[in-house]
Amino acid sequence: MVNELQVLLISVFFLGYFADVFLFWQKLDWGSDIRLFLLAGLWILIGKMFRLTSIATFKITLVFLLILSVFFIVTKDYPAVERMASWVYIFLVIGVIQQFLESRKK
């Protein structure tokens, strides 16, 4: 069952992701790295709270990769596409670390 807290946290994460990629891409300064790490930390917190496995992280990574490929083909805004690529990389790293920790538990 999905409760309200799960929906709220996941909605906040995705709103933060899309805001980071599409609204704040013009200011790629140190603040963008803070947003990146805060949102990645929020995803790790969501994963711990709701016991999400690495499969969920890899599914999100695949969705981000599909969005990235579509925007890479149709857009001229390269900073936004580069920001999406950094998100794909961060989620790939998080998924690999999750997979490693899950394999150690077994």
MOPAC internal coordinates of N, CA, C and O (Angstrom, degrees):
PM7 1SCF
backbone

  N    0.0000 0     0.00 0     0.00 0    0    0    0
  C    1.4540 1     0.00 0     0.00 0    1    0    0
  C    1.5224 1   109.54 1     0.00 0    2    1    0
  O    1.2310 1   121.73 1   -40.07 1    3    2    1
  N    1.2821 1   114.29 1   139.93 1    3    2    1
  C    1.4561 1   120.37 1   177.40 1    5    3    2
  C    1.5225 1   107.80 1   -98.97 1    6    5    3
  O    1.2310 1   121.01 1   -56.21 1    7    6    5
  N    1.3269 1   115.67 1   123.79 1    7    6    5
  C    1.4564 1   117.68 1   179.03 1    9    7    6
  C    1.5258 1   110.41 1  -100.06 1   10    9    7
  O    1.2310 1   120.91 1    -1.57 1   11   10    9
  N    1.3223 1   115.86 1   178.43 1   11   10    9
  C    1.4595 1   121.11 1  -174.80 1   13   11   10
  C    1.5216 1   112.17 1   -66.05 1   14   13   11
  O    1.2310 1   120.22 1   144.96 1   15   14   13
  N    1.3355 1   117.19 1   -35.04 1   15   14   13
  C    1.4603 1   120.25 1  -179.68 1   17   15   14
  C    1.5225 1   111.24 1   -64.81 1   18   17   15
  O    1.2310 1   120.36 1   139.04 1   19   18   17
  N    1.3176 1   116.92 1   -40.96 1   19   18   17
  C    1.4613 1   120.39 1   177.18 1   21   19   18
  C    1.5200 1   110.75 1   -61.64 1   22   21   19
  O    1.2310 1   120.61 1   132.60 1   23   22   21
  N    1.3108 1   116.44 1   -47.40 1   23   22   21
  C    1.4609 1   121.10 1  -179.26 1   25   23   22
  C    1.5262 1   109.88 1   -62.55 1   26   25   23
  O    1.2310 1   120.17 1   138.32 1   27   26   25
  N    1.3202 1   117.29 1   -41.68 1   27   26   25
  C    1.4572 1   121.11 1  -179.69 1   29   27   26
  C    1.5276 1   111.37 1   -64.28 1   30   29   27
  O    1.2310 1   119.88 1   131.05 1   31   30   29
  N    1.3215 1   117.83 1   -48.95 1   31   30   29
  C    1.4652 1   120.85 1  -177.69 1   33   31   30
  C    1.5250 1   111.82 1   -65.77 1   34   33   31
  O    1.2310 1   120.26 1   137.40 1   35   34   33
  N    1.3198 1   117.11 1   -42.60 1   35   34   33
  C    1.4587 1   119.65 1   179.24 1   37   35   34
  C    1.5254 1   110.57 1   -68.43 1   38   37   35
  O    1.2310 1   119.65 1   143.63 1   39   38   37
  N    1.3198 1   118.28 1   -36.37 1   39   38   37
  C    1.4654 1   121.08 1   176.25 1   41   39   38
  C    1.5236 1   111.06 1   -65.26 1   42   41   39
  O    1.2310 1   120.37 1   137.14 1   43   42   41
  N    1.3375 1   116.89 1   -42.86 1   43   42   41
  C    1.4644 1   120.43 1   177.49 1   45   43   42
  C    1.5205 1   110.14 1   -61.57 1   46   45   43
  O    1.2310 1   120.24 1   138.93 1   47   46   45
  N    1.3334 1   117.14 1   -41.07 1   47   46   45
  C    1.4591 1   120.02 1   178.99 1   49   47   46
  C    1.5217 1   111.37 1   -61.69 1   50   49   47
  O    1.2310 1   120.00 1   129.59 1   51   50   49
  N    1.3329 1   117.61 1   -50.41 1   51   50   49
  C    1.4610 1   120.21 1  -177.20 1   53   51   50
  C    1.5255 1   112.16 1   -68.42 1   54   53   51
  O    1.2310 1   119.81 1   144.69 1   55   54   53
  N    1.3197 1   117.96 1   -35.31 1   55   54   53
  C    1.4633 1   119.51 1   174.60 1   57   55   54
  C    1.5226 1   110.53 1   -64.63 1   58   57   55
  O    1.2310 1   120.57 1   139.59 1   59   58   57
  N    1.3305 1   116.51 1   -40.41 1   59   58   57
  C    1.4614 1   120.18 1   176.32 1   61   59   58
  C    1.5102 1   112.24 1   -63.97 1   62   61   59
  O    1.2310 1   120.68 1   140.35 1   63   62   61
  N    1.3328 1   116.31 1   -39.65 1   63   62   61
  C    1.4654 1   120.67 1   178.32 1   65   63   62
  C    1.5205 1   110.84 1   -62.02 1   66   65   63
  O    1.2310 1   120.14 1   127.77 1   67   66   65
  N    1.3270 1   117.33 1   -52.23 1   67   66   65
  C    1.4557 1   120.09 1  -177.62 1   69   67   66
  C    1.5300 1   111.55 1   -67.47 1   70   69   67
  O    1.2310 1   120.02 1   146.43 1   71   70   69
  N    1.3356 1   117.56 1   -33.57 1   71   70   69
  C    1.4624 1   119.43 1   174.79 1   73   71   70
  C    1.5147 1   110.45 1   -65.83 1   74   73   71
  O    1.2310 1   120.17 1   139.17 1   75   74   73
  N    1.3376 1   117.28 1   -40.83 1   75   74   73
  C    1.4533 1   120.67 1   179.66 1   77   75   74
  C    1.5188 1   111.58 1   -64.59 1   78   77   75
  O    1.2310 1   120.36 1   138.65 1   79   78   77
  N    1.3123 1   116.92 1   -41.35 1   79   78   77
  C    1.4598 1   120.16 1  -177.08 1   81   79   78
  C    1.5244 1   111.80 1   -76.25 1   82   81   79
  O    1.2310 1   119.87 1   135.80 1   83   82   81
  N    1.3184 1   117.85 1   -44.20 1   83   82   81
  C    1.4566 1   119.86 1  -170.21 1   85   83   82
  C    1.5251 1   115.12 1  -101.29 1   86   85   83
  O    1.2310 1   119.29 1   157.70 1   87   86   85
  N    1.3289 1   118.97 1   -22.30 1   87   86   85
  C    1.4627 1   119.79 1  -178.65 1   89   87   86
  C    1.5225 1   113.13 1  -103.13 1   90   89   87
  O    1.2310 1   120.35 1   142.29 1   91   90   89
  N    1.3220 1   116.94 1   -37.71 1   91   90   89
  C    1.4568 1   120.22 1  -173.39 1   93   91   90
  C    1.5195 1   113.25 1  -101.77 1   94   93   91
  O    1.2310 1   118.82 1  -173.43 1   95   94   93
  N    1.3199 1   119.85 1     6.57 1   95   94   93
  C    1.4578 1   121.17 1  -175.98 1   97   95   94
  C    1.5147 1   112.43 1   -68.42 1   98   97   95
  O    1.2310 1   119.91 1   162.06 1   99   98   97
  N    1.3215 1   117.77 1   -17.94 1   99   98   97
  C    1.4575 1   120.03 1  -179.51 1  101   99   98
  C    1.5218 1   111.56 1   -73.45 1  102  101   99
  O    1.2310 1   120.25 1   157.07 1  103  102  101
  N    1.3154 1   117.12 1   -22.93 1  103  102  101
  C    1.4623 1   121.04 1  -179.14 1  105  103  102
  C    1.5211 1   109.01 1  -112.27 1  106  105  103
  O    1.2310 1   120.32 1  -103.79 1  107  106  105
  N    1.3025 1   117.00 1    76.21 1  107  106  105
  C    1.4569 1   120.91 1   179.55 1  109  107  106
  C    1.5269 1   108.92 1   -85.43 1  110  109  107
  O    1.2310 1   120.91 1  -102.37 1  111  110  109
  N    1.3122 1   115.87 1    77.63 1  111  110  109
  C    1.4478 1   121.77 1   178.62 1  113  111  110
  C    1.5227 1   109.17 1  -120.53 1  114  113  111
  O    1.2310 1   119.80 1    16.80 1  115  114  113
  N    1.3064 1   118.00 1  -163.20 1  115  114  113
  C    1.4669 1   120.44 1  -178.56 1  117  115  114
  C    1.5129 1   111.98 1   -63.06 1  118  117  115
  O    1.2310 1   119.74 1   152.70 1  119  118  117
  N    1.3231 1   118.10 1   -27.30 1  119  118  117
  C    1.4622 1   120.72 1   178.64 1  121  119  118
  C    1.5153 1   112.27 1   -64.57 1  122  121  119
  O    1.2310 1   120.43 1   150.61 1  123  122  121
  N    1.3246 1   116.79 1   -29.39 1  123  122  121
  C    1.4576 1   119.13 1   179.04 1  125  123  122
  C    1.5227 1   110.73 1   -68.64 1  126  125  123
  O    1.2310 1   120.11 1   145.53 1  127  126  125
  N    1.3346 1   117.40 1   -34.47 1  127  126  125
  C    1.4573 1   119.86 1   176.95 1  129  127  126
  C    1.5177 1   111.36 1   -68.27 1  130  129  127
  O    1.2310 1   120.48 1   143.27 1  131  130  129
  N    1.3176 1   116.69 1   -36.73 1  131  130  129
  C    1.4605 1   119.85 1   177.34 1  133  131  130
  C    1.5246 1   109.82 1   -63.81 1  134  133  131
  O    1.2310 1   120.40 1   136.53 1  135  134  133
  N    1.3311 1   116.84 1   -43.47 1  135  134  133
  C    1.4674 1   119.63 1   177.47 1  137  135  134
  C    1.5220 1   110.83 1   -62.19 1  138  137  135
  O    1.2310 1   120.52 1   139.19 1  139  138  137
  N    1.3164 1   116.61 1   -40.81 1  139  138  137
  C    1.4603 1   120.86 1   179.91 1  141  139  138
  C    1.5231 1   110.85 1   -60.91 1  142  141  139
  O    1.2310 1   120.09 1   131.75 1  143  142  141
  N    1.3238 1   117.42 1   -48.25 1  143  142  141
  C    1.4538 1   120.36 1  -178.02 1  145  143  142
  C    1.5318 1   112.27 1   -72.35 1  146  145  143
  O    1.2310 1   119.79 1   146.57 1  147  146  145
  N    1.3295 1   118.01 1   -33.43 1  147  146  145
  C    1.4643 1   119.60 1   176.11 1  149  147  146
  C    1.5195 1   111.33 1   -65.89 1  150  149  147
  O    1.2310 1   120.25 1   137.14 1  151  150  149
  N    1.3167 1   117.13 1   -42.86 1  151  150  149
  C    1.4610 1   119.53 1   179.23 1  153  151  150
  C    1.5270 1   111.46 1   -70.64 1  154  153  151
  O    1.2310 1   119.90 1   144.26 1  155  154  153
  N    1.3346 1   117.80 1   -35.74 1  155  154  153
  C    1.4642 1   119.90 1   175.11 1  157  155  154
  C    1.5264 1   109.80 1   -65.61 1  158  157  155
  O    1.2310 1   120.48 1   140.72 1  159  158  157
  N    1.3237 1   116.69 1   -39.28 1  159  158  157
  C    1.4627 1   120.35 1   175.61 1  161  159  158
  C    1.5205 1   112.21 1   -64.46 1  162  161  159
  O    1.2310 1   120.70 1   142.75 1  163  162  161
  N    1.3412 1   116.26 1   -37.25 1  163  162  161
  C    1.4669 1   119.83 1   175.85 1  165  163  162
  C    1.5175 1   110.67 1   -63.14 1  166  165  163
  O    1.2310 1   120.01 1   140.10 1  167  166  165
  N    1.3380 1   117.59 1   -39.90 1  167  166  165
  C    1.4640 1   120.04 1   177.72 1  169  167  166
  C    1.5272 1   111.13 1   -64.59 1  170  169  167
  O    1.2310 1   120.31 1   139.43 1  171  170  169
  N    1.3271 1   117.00 1   -40.57 1  171  170  169
  C    1.4683 1   120.56 1   177.98 1  173  171  170
  C    1.5251 1   109.54 1   -63.66 1  174  173  171
  O    1.2310 1   120.10 1   138.81 1  175  174  173
  N    1.3360 1   117.41 1   -41.19 1  175  174  173
  C    1.4650 1   121.25 1   177.07 1  177  175  174
  C    1.5287 1   110.96 1   -62.92 1  178  177  175
  O    1.2310 1   120.25 1   136.68 1  179  178  177
  N    1.3214 1   117.12 1   -43.32 1  179  178  177
  C    1.4672 1   120.87 1   177.36 1  181  179  178
  C    1.5284 1   109.85 1   -61.25 1  182  181  179
  O    1.2310 1   120.50 1   136.94 1  183  182  181
  N    1.3287 1   116.65 1   -43.06 1  183  182  181
  C    1.4585 1   120.42 1   178.96 1  185  183  182
  C    1.5154 1   112.83 1   -62.35 1  186  185  183
  O    1.2310 1   120.58 1   139.71 1  187  186  185
  N    1.3340 1   116.50 1   -40.29 1  187  186  185
  C    1.4699 1   119.92 1   178.84 1  189  187  186
  C    1.5192 1   111.35 1   -70.12 1  190  189  187
  O    1.2310 1   120.59 1   135.75 1  191  190  189
  N    1.3391 1   116.48 1   -44.25 1  191  190  189
  C    1.4653 1   120.68 1  -176.35 1  193  191  190
  C    1.5241 1   112.24 1   -64.14 1  194  193  191
  O    1.2310 1   120.55 1   140.06 1  195  194  193
  N    1.3102 1   116.56 1   -39.94 1  195  194  193
  C    1.4564 1   120.28 1  -173.25 1  197  195  194
  C    1.5219 1   112.75 1  -109.68 1  198  197  195
  O    1.2310 1   120.79 1  -166.98 1  199  198  197
  N    1.3450 1   116.10 1    13.02 1  199  198  197
  C    1.4678 1   123.40 1   176.33 1  201  199  198
  C    1.5343 1   112.46 1    52.25 1  202  201  199
  O    1.2310 1   121.46 1  -132.07 1  203  202  201
  N    1.3210 1   114.82 1    47.93 1  203  202  201
  C    1.4631 1   119.17 1   176.52 1  205  203  202
  C    1.5171 1   108.57 1   -77.91 1  206  205  203
  O    1.2310 1   120.60 1   -39.68 1  207  206  205
  N    1.3005 1   116.47 1   140.32 1  207  206  205
  C    1.4574 1   120.78 1  -179.21 1  209  207  206
  C    1.5284 1   109.93 1   -90.91 1  210  209  207
  O    1.2310 1   121.87 1    -2.79 1  211  210  209
  N    1.3116 1   114.02 1   177.21 1  211  210  209
  C    1.4604 1   118.83 1   178.74 1  213  211  210
  C    1.5278 1   111.32 1   -65.96 1  214  213  211
  O    1.2310 1   120.31 1   156.08 1  215  214  213
  N    1.3162 1   117.01 1   -23.92 1  215  214  213
  C    1.4716 1   120.10 1   177.98 1  217  215  214
  C    1.5256 1   110.27 1   -61.15 1  218  217  215
  O    1.2310 1   120.08 1   139.61 1  219  218  217
  N    1.3383 1   117.45 1   -40.39 1  219  218  217
  C    1.4662 1   120.65 1   178.01 1  221  219  218
  C    1.5242 1   110.79 1   -63.94 1  222  221  219
  O    1.2310 1   120.58 1   138.86 1  223  222  221
  N    1.3242 1   116.49 1   -41.14 1  223  222  221
  C    1.4600 1   119.97 1   178.66 1  225  223  222
  C    1.5195 1   111.03 1   -65.73 1  226  225  223
  O    1.2310 1   120.21 1   139.55 1  227  226  225
  N    1.3315 1   117.20 1   -40.45 1  227  226  225
  C    1.4619 1   119.62 1   178.46 1  229  227  226
  C    1.5256 1   111.77 1   -67.99 1  230  229  227
  O    1.2310 1   119.99 1   147.60 1  231  230  229
  N    1.3288 1   117.63 1   -32.40 1  231  230  229
  C    1.4660 1   120.03 1   175.50 1  233  231  230
  C    1.5227 1   110.93 1   -65.65 1  234  233  231
  O    1.2310 1   120.67 1   137.08 1  235  234  233
  N    1.3358 1   116.33 1   -42.92 1  235  234  233
  C    1.4627 1   120.28 1   176.75 1  237  235  234
  C    1.5267 1   109.89 1   -63.13 1  238  237  235
  O    1.2310 1   120.50 1   139.39 1  239  238  237
  N    1.3352 1   116.65 1   -40.61 1  239  238  237
  C    1.4624 1   120.83 1   177.78 1  241  239  238
  C    1.5221 1   110.92 1   -60.89 1  242  241  239
  O    1.2310 1   120.27 1   138.97 1  243  242  241
  N    1.3116 1   117.10 1   -41.03 1  243  242  241
  C    1.4586 1   120.72 1   178.13 1  245  243  242
  C    1.5217 1   111.57 1   -64.22 1  246  245  243
  O    1.2310 1   120.28 1   139.54 1  247  246  245
  N    1.3268 1   117.07 1   -40.46 1  247  246  245
  C    1.4646 1   120.61 1   177.07 1  249  247  246
  C    1.5252 1   110.08 1   -62.98 1  250  249  247
  O    1.2310 1   120.51 1   134.69 1  251  250  249
  N    1.3527 1   116.63 1   -45.31 1  251  250  249
  C    1.4619 1   119.94 1   177.96 1  253  251  250
  C    1.5241 1   110.91 1   -61.81 1  254  253  251
  O    1.2310 1   120.14 1   142.14 1  255  254  253
  N    1.3256 1   117.33 1   -37.86 1  255  254  253
  C    1.4640 1   121.14 1   179.37 1  257  255  254
  C    1.5233 1   111.33 1   -67.13 1  258  257  255
  O    1.2310 1   120.14 1   140.99 1  259  258  257
  N    1.3273 1   117.34 1   -39.01 1  259  258  257
  C    1.4657 1   120.46 1   176.64 1  261  259  258
  C    1.5213 1   111.14 1   -65.63 1  262  261  259
  O    1.2310 1   120.45 1   136.93 1  263  262  261
  N    1.3324 1   116.74 1   -43.07 1  263  262  261
  C    1.4618 1   120.38 1   177.15 1  265  263  262
  C    1.5263 1   109.93 1   -62.02 1  266  265  263
  O    1.2310 1   120.86 1   137.46 1  267  266  265
  N    1.3309 1   115.96 1   -42.54 1  267  266  265
  C    1.4610 1   121.05 1   179.22 1  269  267  266
  C    1.5228 1   111.66 1   -60.21 1  270  269  267
  O    1.2310 1   120.38 1   134.85 1  271  270  269
  N    1.3168 1   116.87 1   -45.15 1  271  270  269
  C    1.4638 1   119.03 1  -178.01 1  273  271  270
  C    1.5235 1   111.92 1   -66.24 1  274  273  271
  O    1.2310 1   120.14 1   142.01 1  275  274  273
  N    1.3165 1   117.33 1   -37.99 1  275  274  273
  C    1.4673 1   119.92 1   178.14 1  277  275  274
  C    1.5201 1   110.24 1   -65.76 1  278  277  275
  O    1.2310 1   120.49 1   133.72 1  279  278  277
  N    1.3396 1   116.66 1   -46.28 1  279  278  277
  C    1.4609 1   119.24 1  -179.59 1  281  279  278
  C    1.5220 1   112.18 1   -68.86 1  282  281  279
  O    1.2310 1   119.98 1   150.05 1  283  282  281
  N    1.3044 1   117.64 1   -29.95 1  283  282  281
  C    1.4545 1   120.41 1   177.03 1  285  283  282
  C    1.5243 1   111.04 1   -65.18 1  286  285  283
  O    1.2310 1   120.82 1   145.24 1  287  286  285
  N    1.3210 1   116.04 1   -34.76 1  287  286  285
  C    1.4611 1   120.31 1  -179.95 1  289  287  286
  C    1.5276 1   111.67 1   -76.43 1  290  289  287
  O    1.2310 1   119.77 1   139.55 1  291  290  289
  N    1.3314 1   118.05 1   -40.45 1  291  290  289
  C    1.4576 1   120.34 1  -169.35 1  293  291  290
  C    1.5160 1   115.33 1  -100.63 1  294  293  291
  O    1.2310 1   118.72 1   168.89 1  295  294  293
  N    1.3158 1   120.04 1   -11.11 1  295  294  293
  C    1.4588 1   119.51 1  -173.44 1  297  295  294
  C    1.5180 1   112.06 1  -112.51 1  298  297  295
  O    1.2310 1   121.76 1   -24.00 1  299  298  297
  N    1.2932 1   114.24 1   156.00 1  299  298  297
  C    1.4583 1   121.39 1   174.37 1  301  299  298
  C    1.5288 1   110.67 1  -104.09 1  302  301  299
  O    1.2310 1   120.21 1   174.76 1  303  302  301
  N    1.3223 1   117.20 1    -5.24 1  303  302  301
  C    1.4671 1   121.66 1  -178.17 1  305  303  302
  C    1.5177 1   109.94 1   -81.80 1  306  305  303
  O    1.2310 1   120.27 1   -96.03 1  307  306  305
  N    1.2820 1   117.09 1    83.97 1  307  306  305
  C    1.4500 1   120.58 1  -175.28 1  309  307  306
  C    1.5249 1   114.59 1   -65.90 1  310  309  307
  O    1.2310 1   118.31 1   145.84 1  311  310  309
  N    1.3465 1   120.82 1   -34.16 1  311  310  309
  C    1.4733 1   117.88 1   177.49 1  313  311  310
  C    1.5265 1   113.12 1   -60.23 1  314  313  311
  O    1.2310 1   119.91 1   143.00 1  315  314  313
  N    1.3217 1   117.78 1   -37.00 1  315  314  313
  C    1.4639 1   120.05 1   177.98 1  317  315  314
  C    1.5263 1   110.87 1   -66.91 1  318  317  315
  O    1.2310 1   120.73 1   140.78 1  319  318  317
  N    1.3165 1   116.22 1   -39.22 1  319  318  317
  C    1.4651 1   120.39 1   178.94 1  321  319  318
  C    1.5320 1   109.95 1   -67.90 1  322  321  319
  O    1.2310 1   120.33 1   141.00 1  323  322  321
  N    1.3285 1   116.97 1   -39.00 1  323  322  321
  C    1.4579 1   119.87 1   177.48 1  325  323  322
  C    1.5147 1   111.18 1   -65.10 1  326  325  323
  O    1.2310 1   120.58 1   143.85 1  327  326  325
  N    1.3201 1   116.49 1   -36.15 1  327  326  325
  C    1.4759 1   119.75 1   177.87 1  329  327  326
  C    1.5282 1   109.87 1   -66.10 1  330  329  327
  O    1.2310 1   120.34 1   139.29 1  331  330  329
  N    1.3237 1   116.96 1   -40.71 1  331  330  329
  C    1.4658 1   119.64 1   176.91 1  333  331  330
  C    1.5152 1   110.43 1   -63.19 1  334  333  331
  O    1.2310 1   120.04 1   142.88 1  335  334  333
  N    1.3073 1   117.54 1   -37.12 1  335  334  333
  C    1.4669 1   120.42 1   178.30 1  337  335  334
  C    1.5207 1   111.17 1   -64.99 1  338  337  335
  O    1.2310 1   120.18 1   143.52 1  339  338  337
  N    1.3183 1   117.26 1   -36.48 1  339  338  337
  C    1.4647 1   118.79 1   176.70 1  341  339  338
  C    1.5168 1   110.92 1   -66.85 1  342  341  339
  O    1.2310 1   120.15 1   145.74 1  343  342  341
  N    1.3313 1   117.32 1   -34.26 1  343  342  341
  C    1.4643 1   120.32 1   176.23 1  345  343  342
  C    1.5300 1   110.98 1   -66.40 1  346  345  343
  O    1.2310 1   120.41 1   139.00 1  347  346  345
  N    1.3150 1   116.82 1   -41.00 1  347  346  345
  C    1.4660 1   119.85 1   177.42 1  349  347  346
  C    1.5215 1   109.88 1   -59.72 1  350  349  347
  O    1.2310 1   120.58 1   136.02 1  351  350  349
  N    1.3175 1   116.49 1   -43.98 1  351  350  349
  C    1.4649 1   120.60 1  -179.46 1  353  351  350
  C    1.5262 1   111.07 1   -64.19 1  354  353  351
  O    1.2310 1   120.08 1   134.86 1  355  354  353
  N    1.3267 1   117.45 1   -45.14 1  355  354  353
  C    1.4718 1   120.95 1   179.95 1  357  355  354
  C    1.5227 1   110.07 1   -60.83 1  358  357  355
  O    1.2310 1   119.96 1   135.75 1  359  358  357
  N    1.3213 1   117.68 1   -44.25 1  359  358  357
  C    1.4624 1   119.46 1  -179.39 1  361  359  358
  C    1.5172 1   112.00 1   -69.60 1  362  361  359
  O    1.2310 1   120.07 1   147.84 1  363  362  361
  N    1.3018 1   117.47 1   -32.16 1  363  362  361
  C    1.4557 1   119.98 1   175.28 1  365  363  362
  C    1.5298 1   110.20 1   -64.49 1  366  365  363
  O    1.2310 1   120.35 1   136.97 1  367  366  365
  N    1.3156 1   116.94 1   -43.03 1  367  366  365
  C    1.4624 1   121.03 1   178.02 1  369  367  366
  C    1.5211 1   110.97 1   -64.14 1  370  369  367
  O    1.2310 1   120.07 1   135.31 1  371  370  369
  N    1.3290 1   117.46 1   -44.69 1  371  370  369
  C    1.4640 1   120.85 1   178.41 1  373  371  370
  C    1.5252 1   110.55 1   -60.99 1  374  373  371
  O    1.2310 1   120.08 1   137.24 1  375  374  373
  N    1.3217 1   117.45 1   -42.76 1  375  374  373
  C    1.4628 1   121.30 1   179.29 1  377  375  374
  C    1.5147 1   112.72 1   -64.01 1  378  377  375
  O    1.2310 1   120.41 1   139.65 1  379  378  377
  N    1.3365 1   116.82 1   -40.35 1  379  378  377
  C    1.4666 1   120.19 1   178.86 1  381  379  378
  C    1.5265 1   110.36 1   -66.28 1  382  381  379
  O    1.2310 1   120.43 1   138.11 1  383  382  381
  N    1.3266 1   116.78 1   -41.89 1  383  382  381
  C    1.4733 1   119.52 1   177.95 1  385  383  382
  C    1.5212 1   110.27 1   -64.35 1  386  385  383
  O    1.2310 1   119.96 1   137.42 1  387  386  385
  N    1.3284 1   117.68 1   -42.58 1  387  386  385
  C    1.4642 1   120.71 1   176.43 1  389  387  386
  C    1.5235 1   110.72 1   -59.95 1  390  389  387
  O    1.2310 1   120.18 1   135.92 1  391  390  389
  N    1.3220 1   117.26 1   -44.08 1  391  390  389
  C    1.4624 1   121.32 1  -179.58 1  393  391  390
  C    1.5252 1   110.16 1   -62.00 1  394  393  391
  O    1.2310 1   120.33 1   138.44 1  395  394  393
  N    1.3292 1   116.97 1   -41.56 1  395  394  393
  C    1.4621 1   121.02 1   178.20 1  397  395  394
  C    1.5295 1   111.02 1   -62.82 1  398  397  395
  O    1.2310 1   120.38 1   135.25 1  399  398  397
  N    1.3234 1   116.87 1   -44.75 1  399  398  397
  C    1.4734 1   120.05 1  -179.65 1  401  399  398
  C    1.5269 1   111.51 1   -67.25 1  402  401  399
  O    1.2310 1   120.46 1   143.24 1  403  402  401
  N    1.3262 1   116.73 1   -36.76 1  403  402  401
  C    1.4618 1   119.87 1   177.30 1  405  403  402
  C    1.5244 1   111.07 1   -66.57 1  406  405  403
  O    1.2310 1   120.13 1   142.00 1  407  406  405
  N    1.3121 1   117.37 1   -38.00 1  407  406  405
  C    1.4698 1   119.66 1  -179.65 1  409  407  406
  C    1.5322 1   110.72 1   -70.41 1  410  409  407
  O    1.2310 1   120.17 1   149.84 1  411  410  409
  N    1.3085 1   117.27 1   -30.16 1  411  410  409
  C    1.4738 1   120.07 1   177.40 1  413  411  410
  C    1.5197 1   111.94 1   -70.82 1  414  413  411
  O    1.2310 1   120.41 1   150.20 1  415  414  413
  N    1.3464 1   116.82 1   -29.80 1  415  414  413
  C    1.4669 1   120.47 1   178.87 1  417  415  414
  C    1.5117 1   112.02 1   -71.03 1  418  417  415
  O    1.2310 1   120.48 1   151.66 1  419  418  417
  N    1.3307 1   116.69 1   -28.34 1  419  418  417
  C    1.4733 1   120.76 1  -176.74 1  421  419  418
  C    1.4704 1   111.31 1   -82.97 1  422  421  419
  O    1.2310 1   120.10 1   180.00 1  423  422  421

